[in-house]
Amino acid sequence: MEFTTAENNVKVVINPASFADAFRLKTEIQKALLDNKININEAMDEDLVSIILAIDSSEKVTDALFSCLVKSTYNGIKITRDTFEPEEARYDLYEIFFYCIKVNVYPFFKNLLSRLSINFQTPLKEEDQKSE
């Protein structure tokens, strides 16, 4: 998936991670939600902030995100933690994390969600619609 960040107008390419890294990310997100006793059905309808905070406060989720980003680039440069040392790059971090999750975790659930007749939509930018 290729997109341009909203804040810094930087070209980002998110490539799918290895199965092992993507599965670890999915698992760590699930653990963070369970550890924080997040009821995903209620939170999706009422309190999306609690989901974000539960995921964001987990160091294991952050580690898994960066593992999933090793094949991805920010302005043509491989994404690492050092990518976000410049303060201005930090404005793009959560947008990159969102798309990393979309690329690496959503495929595990796509068929399950459709079988359960759950319409799970993620916001798409114009660039996303062209690449999908």
CYANA upper distance limits for C-alpha pairs under 8 A (distance plus 0.5 A):
  1 MET  CA     13 VAL  CA      6.23
  1 MET  CA     14 ILE  CA      5.62
  1 MET  CA     15 ASN  CA      6.88
  1 MET  CA    103 VAL  CA      7.94
  1 MET  CA    128 ASP  CA      7.39
  1 MET  CA    131 SER  CA      6.94
  1 MET  CA    132 GLU  CA      8.46
  2 GLU  CA     11 LYS  CA      7.71
  2 GLU  CA     12 VAL  CA      6.21
  2 GLU  CA     13 VAL  CA      4.92
  2 GLU  CA     14 ILE  CA      6.73
  2 GLU  CA    127 GLU  CA      7.50
  2 GLU  CA    128 ASP  CA      7.55
  2 GLU  CA    131 SER  CA      7.69
  3 PHE  CA     11 LYS  CA      6.40
  3 PHE  CA     12 VAL  CA      5.96
  3 PHE  CA     13 VAL  CA      7.12
  3 PHE  CA    125 LYS  CA      8.50
  3 PHE  CA    127 GLU  CA      6.13
  3 PHE  CA    128 ASP  CA      7.24
  4 THR  CA      9 ASN  CA      5.89
  4 THR  CA     10 VAL  CA      5.69
  4 THR  CA     11 LYS  CA      4.99
  4 THR  CA     12 VAL  CA      6.44
  4 THR  CA    127 GLU  CA      8.27
  5 THR  CA      9 ASN  CA      5.34
  5 THR  CA     10 VAL  CA      5.75
  5 THR  CA     11 LYS  CA      7.09
  5 THR  CA     12 VAL  CA      7.60
  5 THR  CA     92 ASP  CA      6.83
  5 THR  CA     95 GLU  CA      7.67
  6 ALA  CA     92 ASP  CA      8.10
  7 GLU  CA     91 TYR  CA      6.90
  7 GLU  CA     92 ASP  CA      6.91
  8 ASN  CA     88 GLU  CA      8.02
  8 ASN  CA     89 ALA  CA      7.95
  8 ASN  CA     91 TYR  CA      8.08
  8 ASN  CA     92 ASP  CA      7.58
 10 VAL  CA     74 TYR  CA      7.41
 10 VAL  CA     75 ASN  CA      6.21
 11 LYS  CA     74 TYR  CA      6.65
 11 LYS  CA     75 ASN  CA      5.58
 11 LYS  CA     76 GLY  CA      8.00
 12 VAL  CA     72 SER  CA      8.00
 12 VAL  CA     73 THR  CA      6.13
 12 VAL  CA     74 TYR  CA      5.17
 12 VAL  CA     75 ASN  CA      6.58
 12 VAL  CA     76 GLY  CA      8.05
 12 VAL  CA     96 ILE  CA      8.32
 13 VAL  CA     72 SER  CA      5.95
 13 VAL  CA     73 THR  CA      5.71
 13 VAL  CA     74 TYR  CA      7.26
 14 ILE  CA     69 LEU  CA      7.53
 14 ILE  CA     71 LYS  CA      7.89
 14 ILE  CA     72 SER  CA      5.22
 14 ILE  CA     73 THR  CA      7.26
 14 ILE  CA     99 TYR  CA      7.76
 14 ILE  CA    100 CYS  CA      6.89
 14 ILE  CA    103 VAL  CA      7.92
 15 ASN  CA     69 LEU  CA      7.98
 15 ASN  CA     71 LYS  CA      6.31
 15 ASN  CA     72 SER  CA      5.78
 15 ASN  CA    103 VAL  CA      8.10
 16 PRO  CA     22 ALA  CA      8.38
 16 PRO  CA     68 CYS  CA      7.85
 16 PRO  CA     71 LYS  CA      7.98
 16 PRO  CA    103 VAL  CA      6.64
 16 PRO  CA    104 ASN  CA      6.37
 17 ALA  CA     21 ASP  CA      6.53
 17 ALA  CA     22 ALA  CA      6.22
 17 ALA  CA     67 SER  CA      8.32
 17 ALA  CA     68 CYS  CA      5.34
 17 ALA  CA     69 LEU  CA      7.39
 17 ALA  CA     70 VAL  CA      8.09
 17 ALA  CA     71 LYS  CA      7.26
 17 ALA  CA    104 ASN  CA      7.06
 18 SER  CA     22 ALA  CA      6.62
 18 SER  CA     68 CYS  CA      7.91
 19 PHE  CA     23 PHE  CA      6.40
 20 ALA  CA     24 ARG  CA      6.60
 21 ASP  CA     25 LEU  CA      6.75
 21 ASP  CA     64 ALA  CA      7.27
 21 ASP  CA     67 SER  CA      6.83
 21 ASP  CA     68 CYS  CA      6.22
 22 ALA  CA     26 LYS  CA      6.81
 22 ALA  CA     64 ALA  CA      8.40
 22 ALA  CA     68 CYS  CA      6.75
 22 ALA  CA    104 ASN  CA      5.74
 22 ALA  CA    105 VAL  CA      6.85
 23 PHE  CA     27 THR  CA      6.64
 23 PHE  CA    105 VAL  CA      7.86
 24 ARG  CA     28 GLU  CA      6.55
 24 ARG  CA     64 ALA  CA      7.00
 25 LEU  CA     29 ILE  CA      6.66
 25 LEU  CA     61 VAL  CA      6.77
 25 LEU  CA     64 ALA  CA      5.50
 25 LEU  CA     65 LEU  CA      6.88
 25 LEU  CA     68 CYS  CA      8.13
 25 LEU  CA    101 ILE  CA      8.48
 25 LEU  CA    104 ASN  CA      8.40
 25 LEU  CA    105 VAL  CA      7.69
 26 LYS  CA     30 GLN  CA      6.78
 26 LYS  CA    104 ASN  CA      8.48
 26 LYS  CA    105 VAL  CA      6.06
 27 THR  CA     31 LYS  CA      6.66
 28 GLU  CA     32 ALA  CA      6.60
 28 GLU  CA     60 LYS  CA      6.90
 28 GLU  CA     61 VAL  CA      5.87
 28 GLU  CA     64 ALA  CA      7.96
 29 ILE  CA     33 LEU  CA      6.78
 29 ILE  CA     55 ILE  CA      6.49
 29 ILE  CA     61 VAL  CA      6.55
 30 GLN  CA     34 LEU  CA      6.67
 31 LYS  CA     35 ASP  CA      6.32
 32 ALA  CA     36 ASN  CA      6.72
 32 ALA  CA     54 ALA  CA      6.27
 32 ALA  CA     55 ILE  CA      6.23
 32 ALA  CA     58 SER  CA      6.88
 32 ALA  CA     61 VAL  CA      8.21
 33 LEU  CA     37 LYS  CA      6.67
 33 LEU  CA     38 ILE  CA      5.64
 33 LEU  CA     39 ASN  CA      8.33
 33 LEU  CA     40 ILE  CA      8.32
 33 LEU  CA     51 ILE  CA      7.33
 33 LEU  CA     54 ALA  CA      6.41
 33 LEU  CA     55 ILE  CA      7.33
 34 LEU  CA     38 ILE  CA      6.42
 36 ASN  CA     54 ALA  CA      6.78
 38 ILE  CA     43 ALA  CA      7.40
 38 ILE  CA     50 SER  CA      7.91
 38 ILE  CA     51 ILE  CA      7.46
 39 ASN  CA     43 ALA  CA      6.47
 40 ILE  CA     44 MET  CA      6.38
 40 ILE  CA     51 ILE  CA      8.20
 41 ASN  CA     45 ASP  CA      7.13
 42 GLU  CA     46 GLU  CA      6.40
 42 GLU  CA     47 ASP  CA      7.75
 43 ALA  CA     47 ASP  CA      4.87
 43 ALA  CA     48 LEU  CA      5.89
 43 ALA  CA     50 SER  CA      7.44
 43 ALA  CA     51 ILE  CA      7.26
 44 MET  CA     48 LEU  CA      5.93
 47 ASP  CA     51 ILE  CA      7.77
 48 LEU  CA     52 ILE  CA      6.97
 49 VAL  CA     53 LEU  CA      6.60
 50 SER  CA     54 ALA  CA      6.53
 51 ILE  CA     55 ILE  CA      6.75
 52 ILE  CA     56 ASP  CA      6.36
 53 LEU  CA     57 SER  CA      6.34
 54 ALA  CA     58 SER  CA      7.26
 55 ILE  CA     61 VAL  CA      7.04
 56 ASP  CA     61 VAL  CA      7.83
 56 ASP  CA     62 THR  CA      7.71
 58 SER  CA     62 THR  CA      7.00
 59 GLU  CA     63 ASP  CA      6.63
 60 LYS  CA     64 ALA  CA      6.58
 61 VAL  CA     65 LEU  CA      6.59
 62 THR  CA     66 PHE  CA      6.85
 63 ASP  CA     67 SER  CA      6.74
 64 ALA  CA     68 CYS  CA      6.73
 65 LEU  CA     69 LEU  CA      6.82
 65 LEU  CA     97 PHE  CA      7.37
 65 LEU  CA    100 CYS  CA      7.62
 65 LEU  CA    101 ILE  CA      8.18
 66 PHE  CA     70 VAL  CA      7.11
 66 PHE  CA     79 ILE  CA      8.38
 66 PHE  CA     80 THR  CA      7.13
 66 PHE  CA     81 ARG  CA      7.74
 68 CYS  CA    100 CYS  CA      7.71
 68 CYS  CA    104 ASN  CA      8.08
 69 LEU  CA     73 THR  CA      8.40
 69 LEU  CA     79 ILE  CA      6.64
 69 LEU  CA     80 THR  CA      7.91
 69 LEU  CA    100 CYS  CA      7.54
 70 VAL  CA     78 LYS  CA      7.18
 70 VAL  CA     79 ILE  CA      6.57
 70 VAL  CA     80 THR  CA      7.38
 71 LYS  CA     78 LYS  CA      7.43
 71 LYS  CA     79 ILE  CA      8.15
 72 SER  CA     78 LYS  CA      6.38
 72 SER  CA     79 ILE  CA      6.36
 73 THR  CA     77 ILE  CA      5.47
 73 THR  CA     78 LYS  CA      4.92
 73 THR  CA     79 ILE  CA      5.67
 74 TYR  CA     78 LYS  CA      6.87
 74 TYR  CA     79 ILE  CA      6.42
 74 TYR  CA     83 THR  CA      8.24
 79 ILE  CA     83 THR  CA      6.32
 80 THR  CA     84 PHE  CA      8.21
 81 ARG  CA     85 GLU  CA      7.78
 83 THR  CA     89 ALA  CA      7.61
 84 PHE  CA     88 GLU  CA      8.43
 84 PHE  CA     89 ALA  CA      5.60
 84 PHE  CA     90 ARG  CA      5.69
 84 PHE  CA     93 LEU  CA      7.73
 85 GLU  CA     89 ALA  CA      7.69
 85 GLU  CA     90 ARG  CA      7.86
 86 PRO  CA     90 ARG  CA      7.46
 87 GLU  CA     91 TYR  CA      7.99
 88 GLU  CA     92 ASP  CA      8.40
 89 ALA  CA     93 LEU  CA      7.46
 92 ASP  CA     96 ILE  CA      6.77
 93 LEU  CA     97 PHE  CA      6.69
 94 TYR  CA     98 PHE  CA      6.51
 95 GLU  CA     99 TYR  CA      6.96
 96 ILE  CA    100 CYS  CA      6.54
 97 PHE  CA    101 ILE  CA      6.69
 98 PHE  CA    102 LYS  CA      6.73
 99 TYR  CA    103 VAL  CA      6.53
100 CYS  CA    104 ASN  CA      6.50
101 ILE  CA    105 VAL  CA      5.75
101 ILE  CA    106 TYR  CA      7.47
102 LYS  CA    106 TYR  CA      5.74
103 VAL  CA    107 PRO  CA      7.71
105 VAL  CA    109 PHE  CA      7.81
106 TYR  CA    110 LYS  CA      6.48
107 PRO  CA    111 ASN  CA      8.35
108 PHE  CA    112 LEU  CA      8.44
109 PHE  CA    113 LEU  CA      6.37
110 LYS  CA    114 SER  CA      6.84
111 ASN  CA    115 ARG  CA      6.62
112 LEU  CA    116 LEU  CA      6.76
113 LEU  CA    117 SER  CA      6.63
113 LEU  CA    118 ILE  CA      5.57
113 LEU  CA    119 ASN  CA      7.62
113 LEU  CA    120 PHE  CA      7.76
114 SER  CA    118 ILE  CA      6.25
114 SER  CA    119 ASN  CA      7.54
124 LEU  CA    128 ASP  CA      6.23
124 LEU  CA    129 GLN  CA      7.03
125 LYS  CA    129 GLN  CA      7.07
126 GLU  CA    130 LYS  CA      7.07
127 GLU  CA    131 SER  CA      6.97
128 ASP  CA    132 GLU  CA      6.70
